Amino acid sequence: PVDPKAKPKKSIRTSRSFAKTVNNIDKLKQTVSSYAAISAQNLRNEKAFALQMKVFLKTNRFKLNQPQYNPERIIKLPLPANSGATLIKYALQAVEDMYLEGFEFKSAGVEITKITDKVQTCVFMPYEDEVKRSKANPVEDFNSHGFDRKALHYAVEDYLHRDGIDLKTSVTPLNATTQFKHFVRINCRKEVV
């Protein structure tokens, strides 16, 4: 049975394992930026706002002969936010704080750990930047519902397949479709000799 009054999510987590280990901070930033943007989209779909987020990096725990390092940063946002630009800004700061050379990272992720559906701003805190960023949300939302889901994205974001960061769990082709008219038709006939 479907509950018409579904409970709001307690957290939103976006993470993946990489097909190959990553030791480059720029590639980690691109990937984490994409996860932050996806989390922002999920927040807007829920009509919710993030109060706190966690960013994490993980080395391969199964390779005991390699050095292990699994940092995470919890970020309390100064204001409730659901814009990709805001979440990306804080996620990038966290990656810069956590990154250490010499480690091979196997996965990364962003988790929104505190969510609210109410926006309350402090009278004494400037929030003009968040208002400006929220004006971009309809453009982001419109773009994400089209056929080419990520035609518009932040410059720091990565498509997750470019630059050799293939994800282990990502098997969807770039031109995936659910419309029958886009399927390729192959006629095979068995010849009788």
C-alpha positions as CSV (number, residue, x, y, z in Angstrom):
1,P,0.0,0.0,0.0
2,V,1.2,3.5,-0.9
3,D,1.1,5.9,2.0
4,P,-0.4,9.2,0.7
5,K,1.3,11.1,3.5
6,A,4.9,9.8,3.1
7,K,7.3,10.7,5.7
8,P,10.1,13.1,4.7
9,K,13.6,11.6,4.2
10,K,15.9,11.7,7.2
11,S,19.0,11.8,5.0
12,I,20.0,11.8,1.3
13,R,23.2,10.0,0.3
14,T,24.9,10.1,-3.1
15,S,28.0,7.9,-3.4
16,R,29.7,5.4,-5.7
17,S,32.7,3.2,-5.9
18,F,35.2,4.0,-8.7
19,A,36.1,1.3,-11.2
20,K,39.8,2.4,-10.8
21,T,41.3,4.1,-7.8
22,V,41.7,7.9,-7.9
23,N,44.6,9.8,-6.4
24,N,44.1,13.2,-8.1
25,I,42.4,15.9,-6.1
26,D,40.9,17.5,-9.2
27,K,39.1,14.3,-10.2
28,L,37.9,13.9,-6.6
29,K,36.6,17.4,-6.7
30,Q,34.7,16.8,-10.0
31,T,33.1,13.7,-8.7
32,V,32.1,15.1,-5.3
33,S,30.7,18.2,-7.0
34,S,28.5,15.9,-9.1
35,Y,27.3,14.2,-6.0
36,A,26.5,17.5,-4.3
37,A,24.5,18.7,-7.3
38,I,22.6,15.4,-7.4
39,S,21.9,15.8,-3.6
40,A,20.6,19.3,-4.2
41,Q,18.3,18.1,-6.9
42,N,17.0,15.4,-4.6
43,L,16.4,18.0,-1.9
44,R,14.4,20.2,-4.3
45,N,12.4,17.2,-5.4
46,E,11.4,16.7,-1.8
47,K,10.8,20.4,-1.3
48,A,13.4,20.3,1.5
49,F,16.6,22.1,2.6
50,A,19.9,20.8,3.9
51,L,21.0,22.0,7.4
52,Q,24.0,19.7,7.6
53,M,26.0,17.6,5.1
54,K,28.8,15.0,5.3
55,V,31.5,14.6,2.6
56,F,33.6,11.5,2.7
57,L,36.5,9.8,0.8
58,K,37.4,6.1,1.2
59,T,40.4,4.0,0.2
60,N,40.0,0.3,-0.7
61,R,39.5,-1.5,2.6
62,F,40.1,-4.8,1.0
63,K,43.7,-4.0,0.0
64,L,45.4,-4.2,3.3
65,N,48.8,-3.8,1.8
66,Q,47.9,-0.2,0.8
67,P,47.8,2.7,3.3
68,Q,44.2,3.2,4.5
69,Y,42.6,6.7,4.9
70,N,38.9,7.2,5.2
71,P,38.3,10.9,6.1
72,E,34.9,12.5,6.5
73,R,33.8,16.1,7.2
74,I,30.5,17.2,8.7
75,I,29.5,20.7,7.6
76,K,26.8,22.6,9.4
77,L,25.4,25.0,6.8
78,P,25.0,28.6,8.0
79,L,21.5,28.7,6.3
80,P,19.2,26.0,5.0
81,A,20.1,25.4,1.4
82,N,19.0,23.3,-1.6
83,S,20.9,24.9,-4.4
84,G,23.6,23.0,-6.2
85,A,26.0,26.0,-6.0
86,T,25.8,26.2,-2.2
87,L,26.3,22.5,-1.6
88,I,29.1,22.2,-4.1
89,K,30.9,25.2,-2.5
90,Y,31.0,23.4,0.9
91,A,31.7,20.0,-0.6
92,L,34.8,21.3,-2.4
93,Q,36.1,22.9,0.8
94,A,35.7,19.6,2.6
95,V,37.6,17.7,-0.2
96,E,40.5,20.2,0.0
97,D,40.6,19.8,3.8
98,M,40.6,16.0,3.6
99,Y,42.8,15.2,0.7
100,L,46.3,13.8,1.3
101,E,48.7,12.8,-1.4
102,G,49.8,9.2,-1.6
103,F,46.4,7.6,-1.1
104,E,44.4,5.7,-3.7
105,F,40.7,6.5,-3.2
106,K,38.1,3.9,-4.1
107,S,34.9,5.8,-3.4
108,A,33.6,9.2,-2.4
109,G,30.2,10.6,-1.5
110,V,28.0,13.3,-0.1
111,E,25.3,12.7,2.5
112,I,22.8,15.3,3.6
113,T,22.4,14.4,7.3
114,K,20.0,17.0,8.5
115,I,17.0,18.0,6.4
116,T,14.2,20.4,7.0
117,D,11.2,21.6,5.0
118,K,11.2,25.0,6.7
119,V,13.4,28.0,5.7
120,Q,14.2,30.3,8.6
121,T,16.8,32.9,8.0
122,C,18.6,35.0,10.7
123,V,17.9,38.7,10.5
124,F,21.6,39.4,11.2
125,M,23.0,37.1,8.6
126,P,23.3,38.2,5.0
127,Y,21.7,35.7,2.7
128,E,21.7,37.5,-0.7
129,D,23.9,34.9,-2.2
130,E,21.5,32.1,-1.3
131,V,18.6,34.1,-2.9
132,K,20.6,34.6,-6.1
133,R,21.5,30.9,-6.2
134,S,17.9,29.8,-5.6
135,K,16.9,31.7,-8.8
136,A,19.0,29.2,-10.8
137,N,17.1,26.2,-9.3
138,P,14.2,26.3,-11.8
139,V,16.8,26.2,-14.7
140,E,18.5,23.2,-13.0
141,D,15.2,21.5,-12.4
142,F,13.9,22.0,-15.9
143,N,17.2,20.7,-17.4
144,S,17.2,17.5,-15.2
145,H,13.7,16.4,-16.4
146,G,14.6,16.7,-20.1
147,F,15.8,13.8,-22.4
148,D,19.5,14.9,-22.1
149,R,19.5,14.9,-18.3
150,K,22.7,16.8,-17.7
151,A,23.0,19.1,-20.7
152,L,23.5,22.0,-18.2
153,H,25.9,21.5,-15.3
154,Y,28.3,23.3,-13.1
155,A,31.8,23.8,-14.6
156,V,33.4,21.9,-11.7
157,E,31.1,19.0,-12.1
158,D,32.2,15.9,-13.9
159,Y,30.0,13.6,-16.0
160,L,31.4,10.7,-13.9
161,H,32.6,8.9,-17.0
162,R,34.9,11.5,-18.5
163,D,38.6,11.6,-17.5
164,G,38.8,7.9,-16.6
165,I,36.6,8.1,-13.5
166,D,34.3,5.3,-14.5
167,L,31.9,4.2,-11.7
168,K,31.6,0.6,-10.8
169,T,27.8,0.7,-10.5
170,S,27.1,2.9,-13.5
171,V,26.1,0.8,-16.5
172,T,23.5,3.1,-18.1
173,P,24.6,4.2,-21.6
174,L,24.7,7.9,-22.3
175,N,21.8,7.7,-24.7
176,A,19.5,5.5,-22.5
177,T,15.8,5.7,-23.4
178,T,12.5,4.2,-22.4
179,Q,10.8,5.2,-25.6
180,F,10.1,2.3,-28.0
181,K,10.7,4.5,-31.1
182,H,14.4,4.9,-30.0
183,F,15.1,1.2,-29.7
184,V,17.2,-0.4,-32.4
185,R,15.4,-3.1,-34.4
186,I,17.3,-6.1,-35.6
187,N,15.7,-8.6,-37.9
188,C,17.2,-12.1,-37.7
189,R,16.1,-14.9,-39.9
190,K,17.3,-18.4,-39.8
191,E,18.1,-19.7,-43.2
192,V,17.0,-23.2,-43.9
193,V,19.5,-25.1,-46.1
